Amino acid sequence: MKNRSCFFIEVRYLLGRAHEGGRYLRGAAAGIAVSLIPIMVTLIVADGMIRGIVDRYLELGTGHLQVFSFVDPEGLEGVTGKLREIDGVRGVWPEQRGMGVLVGKKGKAGASIRAIEPSFWQDRGSLEYLKLVAGTAEAKTERDMLLGESLAASIGAEIGDTVRLMTISAGADGRNIPRVTAFAVSGIVSSGYHELDALWCIITHEGGQRILSSDSSSSLIVKIDYPYTRAEDTVWSLYSALGAKYSIYTWKDLMHSQYSSYESTRQMLLFIMALIVIVAAVNVSSATSMLVIERQRDIAVLKVTGASANGVAGIFLWGSFLTGLCGAIIGIAIGLLLGYFINPLIRSLENVLSFFSGMGGGSEVKILDPGFYLETIPIIIDWTAVFLIGCFTILCSVAASWIPARRAGKLKPMDLLRKN
């Protein structure tokens, strides 16, 4: 039998009446569709979370590249002009980092001090992800300070308040000497990701040179046009311009452990969801077996008229292929639709749950705790992954039906006619 004939016979079975066996294939297709919906939603949410968090680290935290000089840290600022002239480099900012204790009117808390030029926060990437909660997003003088939203709340700091920052500096005799400096809170900012800005204490680069010890971390933050695809190439350009006494790290080096953890979590989630697809594909095998039983008379007629064992098996393999294809198309389409509107769906569900929780005297319900997740999930659709998941689903459907299809091809027509 030709593939074309097998195809049209199986289409008739799939779309035919329920009592003719079509209900089995349609039920299996529905099972596949249902199994694919959570996979698509998980894929979109996981990719969106990872990309949203990484983008915030790149634009507001580590930058795209960082340049260190362990031989002459104080000479870093002298090469900023040379780096800005390199093709593809968007901006270069010297930064000094340290730790301290911040004291406000309601308490004290540990703080991560970031001393960087104010222009860093005016870069287009920073402006995209930096949310101004109150005040201004720029520390203009050495006495101005920007605070992360969570840090400001923990010490009770508001715009215009004076806070004290205690740091440790080395004295002339080598002993550590505590130093307390007063700052005015000029702005409260947020990245939308608690873990990133929970300890943010931002001052000007000149202010950092005044209060931070010489052994604090000093580097140049470099932003480029295409951080995801051109970071490694730009490293060689920087090495050519600076020489061997400088160390250059890409964002992948700086975030290696975090990024690996995100990817491992994503792959584990998809693996668990893939098991659901495999279980759904096994239903296609059961549906094919039931269809063979329902269509025994058709098989006998085809065999008597000269159909080969492979031709009969091909009919049911085409059936499993079409079942997997229909289920994949429907499931992927619904999953992508739900994933695309995941943010309003989560907000609506939170409102409903908060309503019932309030009736019982409970507090507001947050499905995605802003202390650990992004407040808004970016919608990222990996079309390559979607295509591979669809192909995997169809392949599992065909593979699961291979045995019942081969058995159908080996049935003897005379035995079938005697039974019927």
C-alpha positions as a Markdown table, in Angstrom:
| # | Residue | x | y | z |
|---|---|---|---|---|
| 1 | Met | 0.0 | 0.0 | 0.0 |
| 2 | Lys | 1.1 | 3.5 | -0.7 |
| 3 | Asn | 1.7 | 6.0 | 2.1 |
| 4 | Arg | -1.0 | 8.2 | 0.6 |
| 5 | Ser | -3.6 | 5.5 | 0.9 |
| 6 | Cys | -2.5 | 4.7 | 4.5 |
| 7 | Phe | -2.7 | 8.4 | 5.3 |
| 8 | Phe | -6.3 | 8.9 | 4.1 |
| 9 | Ile | -7.5 | 5.7 | 5.7 |
| 10 | Glu | -6.1 | 6.8 | 9.1 |
| 11 | Val | -7.6 | 10.3 | 8.7 |
| 12 | Arg | -11.0 | 8.6 | 8.2 |
| 13 | Tyr | -10.4 | 6.6 | 11.4 |
| 14 | Leu | -9.3 | 9.7 | 13.4 |
| 15 | Leu | -12.2 | 11.9 | 12.2 |
| 16 | Gly | -14.7 | 9.1 | 11.9 |
| 17 | Arg | -17.6 | 8.2 | 14.2 |
| 18 | Ala | -16.9 | 7.3 | 17.8 |
| 19 | His | -18.1 | 3.7 | 17.4 |
| 20 | Glu | -15.7 | 3.2 | 14.6 |
| 21 | Gly | -12.7 | 3.6 | 16.9 |
| 22 | Gly | -12.1 | 7.4 | 16.3 |
| 23 | Arg | -12.9 | 8.1 | 20.0 |
| 24 | Tyr | -9.7 | 6.3 | 21.1 |
| 25 | Leu | -7.4 | 8.3 | 18.9 |
| 26 | Arg | -9.2 | 11.6 | 19.7 |
| 27 | Gly | -9.0 | 10.8 | 23.5 |
| 28 | Ala | -5.2 | 10.1 | 23.1 |
| 29 | Ala | -4.7 | 13.4 | 21.2 |
| 30 | Ala | -6.6 | 15.2 | 24.0 |
| 31 | Gly | -4.3 | 13.6 | 26.6 |
| 32 | Ile | -1.2 | 14.7 | 24.7 |
| 33 | Ala | -2.6 | 18.2 | 24.4 |
| 34 | Val | -3.3 | 18.4 | 28.1 |
| 35 | Ser | 0.2 | 17.2 | 29.0 |
| 36 | Leu | 1.8 | 19.8 | 26.7 |
| 37 | Ile | 0.0 | 22.8 | 28.2 |
| 38 | Pro | 2.0 | 22.9 | 31.5 |
| 39 | Ile | 5.3 | 22.2 | 29.6 |
| 40 | Met | 4.7 | 25.3 | 27.5 |
| 41 | Val | 3.8 | 27.5 | 30.5 |
| 42 | Thr | 6.8 | 26.2 | 32.4 |
| 43 | Leu | 9.1 | 26.9 | 29.5 |
| 44 | Ile | 7.9 | 30.5 | 29.1 |
| 45 | Val | 7.9 | 31.2 | 32.9 |
| 46 | Ala | 11.4 | 29.6 | 33.4 |
| 47 | Asp | 13.0 | 31.3 | 30.4 |
| 48 | Gly | 11.3 | 34.6 | 31.4 |
| 49 | Met | 12.5 | 34.4 | 35.0 |
| 50 | Ile | 16.0 | 33.5 | 34.0 |
| 51 | Arg | 16.3 | 36.2 | 31.3 |
| 52 | Gly | 14.7 | 38.8 | 33.5 |
| 53 | Ile | 17.0 | 38.1 | 36.5 |
| 54 | Val | 20.2 | 37.9 | 34.3 |
| 55 | Asp | 19.3 | 41.1 | 32.5 |
| 56 | Arg | 19.0 | 42.9 | 35.8 |
| 57 | Tyr | 22.3 | 41.6 | 37.0 |
| 58 | Leu | 24.0 | 42.6 | 33.7 |
| 59 | Glu | 22.5 | 46.1 | 33.5 |
| 60 | Leu | 22.5 | 47.0 | 37.2 |
| 61 | Gly | 25.0 | 44.7 | 38.9 |
| 62 | Thr | 28.0 | 43.1 | 37.3 |
| 63 | Gly | 27.8 | 44.9 | 34.0 |
| 64 | His | 28.6 | 43.0 | 30.8 |
| 65 | Leu | 32.3 | 42.8 | 31.5 |
| 66 | Gln | 34.6 | 43.8 | 34.4 |
| 67 | Val | 38.2 | 44.8 | 34.2 |
| 68 | Phe | 40.5 | 44.3 | 37.2 |
| 69 | Ser | 44.1 | 45.2 | 37.8 |
| 70 | Phe | 45.7 | 43.3 | 40.7 |
| 71 | Val | 49.1 | 45.0 | 39.9 |
| 72 | Asp | 47.9 | 48.6 | 39.9 |
| 73 | Pro | 44.3 | 49.0 | 41.0 |
| 74 | Glu | 44.6 | 52.8 | 41.3 |
| 75 | Gly | 45.6 | 53.0 | 37.6 |
| 76 | Leu | 42.2 | 51.6 | 36.3 |
| 77 | Glu | 40.7 | 55.0 | 35.9 |
| 78 | Gly | 43.5 | 56.0 | 33.5 |
| 79 | Val | 42.4 | 53.5 | 30.9 |
| 80 | Thr | 38.7 | 54.3 | 30.7 |
| 81 | Gly | 39.1 | 56.7 | 27.8 |
| 82 | Lys | 41.0 | 54.0 | 25.8 |
| 83 | Leu | 38.3 | 51.4 | 26.4 |
| 84 | Arg | 35.5 | 53.8 | 25.4 |
| 85 | Glu | 37.1 | 54.1 | 22.0 |
| 86 | Ile | 36.8 | 50.4 | 21.3 |
| 87 | Asp | 34.1 | 49.4 | 18.7 |
| 88 | Gly | 31.0 | 48.0 | 20.4 |
| 89 | Val | 31.7 | 49.4 | 23.9 |
| 90 | Arg | 28.7 | 51.3 | 25.1 |
| 91 | Gly | 30.2 | 52.7 | 28.3 |
| 92 | Val | 32.9 | 52.3 | 31.0 |
| 93 | Trp | 32.5 | 53.2 | 34.7 |
| 94 | Pro | 35.0 | 52.8 | 37.5 |
| 95 | Glu | 33.5 | 51.2 | 40.6 |
| 96 | Gln | 34.6 | 50.5 | 44.1 |
| 97 | Arg | 32.7 | 48.1 | 46.3 |
| 98 | Gly | 32.8 | 47.4 | 50.0 |
| 99 | Met | 30.7 | 46.4 | 53.0 |
| 100 | Gly | 29.4 | 48.5 | 55.9 |
| 101 | Val | 26.7 | 48.9 | 58.5 |
| 102 | Leu | 24.0 | 51.5 | 57.8 |
| 103 | Val | 22.2 | 53.1 | 60.8 |
| 104 | Gly | 18.8 | 54.8 | 60.4 |
| 105 | Lys | 16.1 | 56.0 | 62.7 |
| 106 | Lys | 14.5 | 52.5 | 63.1 |
| 107 | Gly | 17.5 | 50.3 | 63.3 |
| 108 | Lys | 20.7 | 49.2 | 61.5 |
| 109 | Ala | 21.5 | 46.7 | 58.8 |
| 110 | Gly | 24.4 | 45.4 | 56.8 |
| 111 | Ala | 24.9 | 47.2 | 53.5 |
| 112 | Ser | 26.7 | 46.5 | 50.2 |
| 113 | Ile | 28.4 | 49.8 | 49.3 |
| 114 | Arg | 28.6 | 50.6 | 45.6 |
| 115 | Ala | 30.7 | 53.7 | 44.8 |
| 116 | Ile | 30.2 | 54.4 | 41.1 |
| 117 | Glu | 29.8 | 57.4 | 38.8 |
| 118 | Pro | 26.2 | 58.7 | 38.6 |
| 119 | Ser | 26.2 | 58.4 | 34.8 |
| 120 | Phe | 26.1 | 54.6 | 35.2 |
| 121 | Trp | 22.5 | 54.9 | 36.4 |
| 122 | Gln | 21.6 | 57.0 | 33.3 |
| 123 | Asp | 22.7 | 54.4 | 30.8 |
| 124 | Arg | 19.8 | 53.1 | 28.7 |
| 125 | Gly | 20.2 | 49.6 | 30.2 |
| 126 | Ser | 20.1 | 50.8 | 33.7 |
| 127 | Leu | 17.1 | 53.1 | 33.1 |
| 128 | Glu | 15.2 | 50.1 | 31.6 |
| 129 | Tyr | 15.4 | 48.0 | 34.8 |
| 130 | Leu | 15.9 | 50.6 | 37.6 |
| 131 | Lys | 12.7 | 51.6 | 39.2 |
| 132 | Leu | 12.7 | 54.9 | 41.1 |
| 133 | Val | 10.5 | 54.5 | 44.2 |
| 134 | Ala | 11.1 | 58.0 | 45.7 |
| 135 | Gly | 13.4 | 60.9 | 45.2 |
| 136 | Thr | 16.0 | 61.0 | 42.5 |
| 137 | Ala | 17.9 | 58.1 | 40.8 |
| 138 | Glu | 21.2 | 60.0 | 41.0 |
| 139 | Ala | 23.7 | 60.7 | 43.8 |
| 140 | Lys | 25.0 | 64.1 | 42.8 |
| 141 | Thr | 27.3 | 64.9 | 45.6 |
| 142 | Glu | 29.7 | 63.0 | 47.9 |
| 143 | Arg | 27.1 | 63.2 | 50.7 |
| 144 | Asp | 24.2 | 61.9 | 48.7 |
| 145 | Met | 23.2 | 58.2 | 48.9 |
| 146 | Leu | 20.7 | 56.0 | 47.0 |
| 147 | Leu | 19.2 | 53.1 | 48.9 |
| 148 | Gly | 17.6 | 49.8 | 47.8 |
| 149 | Glu | 13.9 | 49.7 | 48.6 |
| 150 | Ser | 14.2 | 46.8 | 51.1 |
| 151 | Leu | 17.2 | 48.2 | 52.8 |
| 152 | Ala | 15.5 | 51.6 | 53.2 |
| 153 | Ala | 12.5 | 49.9 | 54.7 |
| 154 | Ser | 14.5 | 47.9 | 57.2 |
| 155 | Ile | 16.2 | 51.0 | 58.7 |
| 156 | Gly | 13.2 | 53.3 | 58.3 |
| 157 | Ala | 15.0 | 55.7 | 55.9 |
| 158 | Glu | 13.0 | 58.2 | 53.8 |
| 159 | Ile | 13.9 | 60.9 | 51.3 |
| 160 | Gly | 15.9 | 63.7 | 53.0 |
| 161 | Asp | 16.8 | 61.6 | 56.1 |
| 162 | Thr | 20.4 | 61.5 | 57.4 |
| 163 | Val | 21.8 | 58.0 | 57.8 |
| 164 | Arg | 25.2 | 57.0 | 59.2 |
| 165 | Leu | 27.4 | 54.5 | 57.4 |
| 166 | Met | 30.1 | 52.7 | 59.4 |
| 167 | Thr | 33.0 | 51.3 | 57.4 |
| 168 | Ile | 36.4 | 49.9 | 58.3 |
| 169 | Ser | 39.6 | 51.5 | 57.1 |
| 170 | Ala | 43.3 | 50.7 | 57.8 |
| 171 | Gly | 45.3 | 53.1 | 60.0 |
| 172 | Ala | 48.9 | 54.1 | 59.5 |
| 173 | Asp | 50.0 | 51.3 | 61.9 |
| 174 | Gly | 48.0 | 48.7 | 60.0 |
| 175 | Arg | 45.2 | 48.4 | 62.5 |
| 176 | Asn | 41.5 | 48.5 | 61.4 |
| 177 | Ile | 39.8 | 51.7 | 62.4 |
| 178 | Pro | 36.0 | 52.1 | 62.3 |
| 179 | Arg | 34.8 | 55.2 | 60.5 |
| 180 | Val | 31.3 | 56.7 | 60.6 |
| 181 | Thr | 30.1 | 59.0 | 57.8 |
| 182 | Ala | 26.8 | 60.8 | 57.5 |
| 183 | Phe | 24.9 | 60.8 | 54.2 |
| 184 | Ala | 21.6 | 62.3 | 53.0 |
| 185 | Val | 19.1 | 59.9 | 51.4 |
| 186 | Ser | 18.5 | 61.4 | 48.0 |
| 187 | Gly | 16.7 | 58.4 | 46.4 |
| 188 | Ile | 15.1 | 55.0 | 47.0 |
| 189 | Val | 15.4 | 52.6 | 44.0 |
| 190 | Ser | 14.5 | 49.0 | 43.1 |
| 191 | Ser | 15.5 | 46.6 | 40.4 |
| 192 | Gly | 12.3 | 44.6 | 40.8 |
| 193 | Tyr | 14.3 | 41.7 | 42.2 |
| 194 | His | 14.8 | 41.6 | 45.9 |
| 195 | Glu | 18.0 | 39.6 | 46.0 |
| 196 | Leu | 19.8 | 42.0 | 43.8 |
| 197 | Asp | 19.0 | 45.3 | 45.5 |
| 198 | Ala | 18.3 | 44.2 | 49.1 |
| 199 | Leu | 21.6 | 45.6 | 50.4 |
| 200 | Trp | 22.2 | 48.4 | 47.9 |
| 201 | Cys | 23.9 | 51.4 | 49.3 |
| 202 | Ile | 24.9 | 53.6 | 46.4 |
| 203 | Ile | 27.2 | 56.6 | 46.6 |
| 204 | Thr | 29.4 | 58.5 | 44.2 |
| 205 | His | 32.8 | 57.2 | 43.1 |
| 206 | Glu | 34.5 | 60.1 | 44.9 |
| 207 | Gly | 32.6 | 59.4 | 48.1 |
| 208 | Gly | 33.7 | 55.8 | 47.9 |
| 209 | Gln | 37.4 | 56.8 | 47.6 |
| 210 | Arg | 37.0 | 58.9 | 50.7 |
| 211 | Ile | 35.4 | 56.3 | 53.0 |
| 212 | Leu | 36.5 | 52.9 | 51.6 |
| 213 | Ser | 39.8 | 51.3 | 52.4 |
| 214 | Ser | 42.4 | 50.8 | 49.6 |
| 215 | Asp | 42.0 | 47.1 | 49.7 |
| 216 | Ser | 38.3 | 47.2 | 48.8 |
| 217 | Ser | 37.3 | 45.8 | 45.4 |
| 218 | Ser | 38.0 | 48.2 | 42.5 |
| 219 | Ser | 37.1 | 47.5 | 38.9 |
| 220 | Leu | 35.8 | 48.9 | 35.7 |
| 221 | Ile | 32.3 | 48.0 | 34.7 |
| 222 | Val | 32.0 | 47.8 | 30.9 |
| 223 | Lys | 28.8 | 47.6 | 28.9 |
| 224 | Ile | 28.7 | 46.5 | 25.3 |
| 225 | Asp | 26.1 | 46.4 | 22.5 |
| 226 | Tyr | 25.6 | 42.7 | 22.3 |
| 227 | Pro | 26.4 | 41.1 | 25.7 |
| 228 | Tyr | 24.9 | 37.7 | 24.9 |
| 229 | Thr | 26.7 | 37.1 | 21.7 |
| 230 | Arg | 29.8 | 39.4 | 21.6 |
| 231 | Ala | 31.1 | 39.3 | 25.2 |
| 232 | Glu | 34.0 | 36.8 | 24.4 |
| 233 | Asp | 35.0 | 38.7 | 21.3 |
| 234 | Thr | 35.1 | 42.0 | 23.1 |
| 235 | Val | 37.4 | 40.5 | 25.8 |
| 236 | Trp | 40.1 | 40.0 | 23.2 |
| 237 | Ser | 39.7 | 43.5 | 22.0 |
| 238 | Leu | 40.1 | 44.8 | 25.5 |
| 239 | Tyr | 43.2 | 42.6 | 26.1 |
| 240 | Ser | 44.7 | 44.0 | 22.9 |
| 241 | Ala | 44.1 | 47.6 | 24.1 |
| 242 | Leu | 45.2 | 47.1 | 27.8 |
| 243 | Gly | 47.9 | 44.4 | 27.9 |
| 244 | Ala | 48.5 | 41.4 | 30.1 |
| 245 | Lys | 48.5 | 43.1 | 33.5 |
| 246 | Tyr | 44.7 | 43.5 | 33.4 |
| 247 | Ser | 42.2 | 40.7 | 34.1 |
| 248 | Ile | 38.9 | 40.8 | 32.2 |
| 249 | Tyr | 35.9 | 38.7 | 33.1 |
| 250 | Thr | 32.6 | 38.3 | 31.2 |
| 251 | Trp | 29.2 | 38.3 | 32.9 |
| 252 | Lys | 29.2 | 34.5 | 32.4 |
| 253 | Asp | 32.4 | 34.2 | 34.5 |
| 254 | Leu | 31.1 | 36.5 | 37.2 |
| 255 | Met | 27.7 | 34.8 | 37.3 |
| 256 | His | 28.8 | 31.3 | 36.6 |
| 257 | Ser | 27.4 | 29.6 | 39.7 |
| 258 | Gln | 24.1 | 31.5 | 39.6 |
| 259 | Tyr | 23.6 | 31.0 | 35.9 |
| 260 | Ser | 24.4 | 27.3 | 36.1 |
| 261 | Ser | 21.9 | 27.0 | 38.9 |
| 262 | Tyr | 19.2 | 28.7 | 36.9 |
| 263 | Glu | 19.8 | 26.5 | 33.9 |
| 264 | Ser | 19.9 | 23.3 | 36.0 |
| 265 | Thr | 16.6 | 24.2 | 37.5 |
| 266 | Arg | 15.1 | 24.9 | 34.1 |
| 267 | Gln | 16.3 | 21.6 | 32.7 |
| 268 | Met | 15.0 | 19.6 | 35.7 |
| 269 | Leu | 11.5 | 21.2 | 35.4 |
| 270 | Leu | 11.4 | 20.4 | 31.7 |
| 271 | Phe | 12.6 | 16.8 | 32.4 |
| 272 | Ile | 9.8 | 16.3 | 34.9 |
| 273 | Met | 7.3 | 17.7 | 32.5 |
| 274 | Ala | 8.6 | 15.5 | 29.7 |
| 275 | Leu | 7.8 | 12.4 | 31.8 |
| 276 | Ile | 4.1 | 13.5 | 31.6 |
| 277 | Val | 4.4 | 13.6 | 27.8 |
| 278 | Ile | 5.8 | 10.1 | 27.8 |
| 279 | Val | 2.9 | 8.8 | 29.9 |
| 280 | Ala | 0.5 | 10.6 | 27.5 |
| 281 | Ala | 2.2 | 8.9 | 24.5 |
| 282 | Val | 1.7 | 5.5 | 26.1 |
| 283 | Asn | -2.0 | 6.2 | 25.9 |
| 284 | Val | -1.6 | 6.4 | 22.1 |
| 285 | Ser | -0.3 | 2.8 | 22.2 |
| 286 | Ser | -3.5 | 1.8 | 24.1 |
| 287 | Ala | -5.6 | 3.8 | 21.6 |
| 288 | Thr | -3.9 | 2.0 | 18.7 |
| 289 | Ser | -4.5 | -1.4 | 20.2 |
| 290 | Met | -8.2 | -0.6 | 20.7 |
| 291 | Leu | -8.5 | 0.7 | 17.2 |
| 292 | Val | -6.9 | -2.5 | 15.9 |
| 293 | Ile | -9.6 | -4.5 | 17.7 |
| 294 | Glu | -12.4 | -2.3 | 16.4 |
| 295 | Arg | -11.2 | -2.4 | 12.8 |
| 296 | Gln | -10.4 | -6.1 | 12.5 |
| 297 | Arg | -12.9 | -6.6 | 9.6 |
| 298 | Asp | -11.1 | -3.7 | 7.7 |
| 299 | Ile | -7.7 | -5.3 | 8.3 |
| 300 | Ala | -9.0 | -8.7 | 7.0 |
| 301 | Val | -10.4 | -7.1 | 3.8 |
| 302 | Leu | -7.2 | -5.2 | 3.2 |
| 303 | Lys | -5.1 | -8.3 | 3.7 |
| 304 | Val | -7.3 | -10.4 | 1.4 |
| 305 | Thr | -7.1 | -7.7 | -1.3 |
| 306 | Gly | -3.3 | -7.9 | -1.3 |
| 307 | Ala | -2.2 | -5.4 | 1.4 |
| 308 | Ser | 1.2 | -6.3 | 2.9 |
| 309 | Ala | 1.9 | -6.6 | 6.6 |
| 310 | Asn | 4.0 | -3.4 | 6.4 |
| 311 | Gly | 1.1 | -1.6 | 4.6 |
| 312 | Val | -1.4 | -2.5 | 7.3 |
| 313 | Ala | 1.1 | -1.5 | 10.0 |
| 314 | Gly | 1.7 | 1.8 | 8.2 |
| 315 | Ile | -2.0 | 2.7 | 8.5 |
| 316 | Phe | -1.8 | 2.5 | 12.3 |
| 317 | Leu | 1.6 | 4.2 | 12.4 |
| 318 | Trp | 0.2 | 7.1 | 10.4 |
| 319 | Gly | -2.7 | 7.1 | 13.0 |
| 320 | Ser | -0.2 | 7.5 | 15.9 |
| 321 | Phe | 1.6 | 10.2 | 14.0 |
| 322 | Leu | -1.5 | 12.2 | 13.3 |
| 323 | Thr | -2.7 | 11.7 | 16.9 |
| 324 | Gly | 0.6 | 13.0 | 18.2 |
| 325 | Leu | 0.6 | 15.9 | 15.7 |
| 326 | Cys | -2.9 | 17.0 | 16.5 |
| 327 | Gly | -2.3 | 16.8 | 20.2 |
| 328 | Ala | 1.0 | 18.6 | 19.9 |
| 329 | Ile | -0.5 | 21.5 | 17.9 |
| 330 | Ile | -3.5 | 21.9 | 20.2 |
| 331 | Gly | -1.5 | 21.6 | 23.4 |
| 332 | Ile | 1.4 | 23.9 | 22.3 |
| 333 | Ala | -1.1 | 26.5 | 21.0 |
| 334 | Ile | -3.0 | 26.6 | 24.3 |
| 335 | Gly | 0.1 | 26.5 | 26.3 |
| 336 | Leu | 1.7 | 29.4 | 24.5 |
| 337 | Leu | -1.5 | 31.4 | 24.8 |
| 338 | Leu | -1.6 | 30.9 | 28.6 |
| 339 | Gly | 2.1 | 31.6 | 28.9 |
| 340 | Tyr | 1.8 | 34.8 | 26.9 |
| 341 | Phe | -0.9 | 36.1 | 29.3 |
| 342 | Ile | 0.7 | 34.5 | 32.4 |
| 343 | Asn | 1.2 | 37.9 | 34.2 |
| 344 | Pro | -2.5 | 39.0 | 34.1 |
| 345 | Leu | -3.6 | 35.4 | 34.9 |
| 346 | Ile | -1.4 | 35.4 | 38.0 |
| 347 | Arg | -2.7 | 38.8 | 39.1 |
| 348 | Ser | -6.3 | 37.7 | 38.7 |
| 349 | Leu | -5.7 | 34.5 | 40.6 |
| 350 | Glu | -3.9 | 36.4 | 43.4 |
| 351 | Asn | -6.9 | 38.8 | 43.6 |
| 352 | Val | -9.3 | 35.9 | 43.9 |
| 353 | Leu | -7.3 | 34.1 | 46.5 |
| 354 | Ser | -6.7 | 37.3 | 48.5 |
| 355 | Phe | -10.5 | 37.9 | 48.4 |
| 356 | Phe | -11.2 | 34.5 | 50.0 |
| 357 | Ser | -8.2 | 34.9 | 52.3 |
| 358 | Gly | -9.5 | 38.3 | 53.5 |
| 359 | Met | -12.9 | 36.8 | 54.2 |
| 360 | Gly | -11.2 | 34.4 | 56.6 |
| 361 | Gly | -9.1 | 37.1 | 58.2 |
| 362 | Gly | -6.0 | 36.2 | 56.3 |
| 363 | Ser | -3.5 | 38.5 | 54.6 |
| 364 | Glu | -3.0 | 39.2 | 50.9 |
| 365 | Val | -1.9 | 36.2 | 48.9 |
| 366 | Lys | 1.2 | 36.4 | 46.6 |
| 367 | Ile | 1.7 | 33.5 | 44.3 |
| 368 | Leu | 5.2 | 34.8 | 43.3 |
| 369 | Asp | 6.8 | 36.2 | 46.4 |
| 370 | Pro | 8.5 | 39.4 | 45.3 |
| 371 | Gly | 11.3 | 38.6 | 47.9 |
| 372 | Phe | 12.4 | 35.7 | 45.7 |
| 373 | Tyr | 10.9 | 36.2 | 42.2 |
| 374 | Leu | 10.5 | 39.0 | 39.7 |
| 375 | Glu | 7.4 | 41.1 | 40.2 |
| 376 | Thr | 6.6 | 40.8 | 36.4 |
| 377 | Ile | 7.7 | 37.9 | 34.3 |
| 378 | Pro | 9.2 | 38.8 | 30.9 |
| 379 | Ile | 7.6 | 36.8 | 28.1 |
| 380 | Ile | 10.4 | 34.8 | 26.4 |
| 381 | Ile | 9.4 | 32.2 | 23.8 |
| 382 | Asp | 12.2 | 29.8 | 22.8 |
| 383 | Trp | 10.9 | 28.7 | 19.4 |
| 384 | Thr | 13.7 | 26.2 | 19.0 |
| 385 | Ala | 12.7 | 24.5 | 22.2 |
| 386 | Val | 9.0 | 24.6 | 21.3 |
| 387 | Phe | 9.8 | 22.9 | 18.0 |
| 388 | Leu | 11.9 | 20.2 | 19.6 |
| 389 | Ile | 9.2 | 19.5 | 22.2 |
| 390 | Gly | 6.7 | 19.1 | 19.5 |
| 391 | Cys | 9.0 | 16.7 | 17.6 |
| 392 | Phe | 9.7 | 14.7 | 20.8 |
| 393 | Thr | 6.0 | 14.4 | 21.4 |
| 394 | Ile | 5.2 | 13.1 | 17.9 |
| 395 | Leu | 8.2 | 10.7 | 18.0 |
| 396 | Cys | 7.1 | 9.3 | 21.4 |
| 397 | Ser | 3.6 | 8.7 | 20.0 |
| 398 | Val | 4.9 | 6.8 | 17.0 |
| 399 | Ala | 7.4 | 4.8 | 19.0 |
| 400 | Ala | 4.7 | 3.9 | 21.5 |
| 401 | Ser | 2.4 | 2.6 | 18.7 |
| 402 | Trp | 5.1 | 0.6 | 16.9 |
| 403 | Ile | 4.3 | -2.8 | 18.7 |
| 404 | Pro | 0.5 | -2.8 | 18.3 |
| 405 | Ala | 0.9 | -1.5 | 14.7 |
| 406 | Arg | 3.3 | -4.4 | 13.8 |
| 407 | Arg | 0.9 | -6.9 | 15.5 |
| 408 | Ala | -1.9 | -5.6 | 13.3 |
| 409 | Gly | 0.2 | -6.2 | 10.2 |
| 410 | Lys | 0.9 | -9.8 | 11.2 |
| 411 | Leu | -2.8 | -10.7 | 11.8 |
| 412 | Lys | -4.0 | -13.5 | 9.5 |
| 413 | Pro | -7.1 | -12.5 | 7.4 |
| 414 | Met | -8.8 | -15.9 | 7.6 |
| 415 | Asp | -8.7 | -15.9 | 11.4 |
| 416 | Leu | -10.1 | -12.4 | 11.5 |
| 417 | Leu | -13.0 | -13.3 | 9.1 |
| 418 | Arg | -13.9 | -16.4 | 11.1 |
| 419 | Lys | -14.1 | -14.2 | 14.3 |
| 420 | Asn | -16.3 | -11.6 | 12.6 |
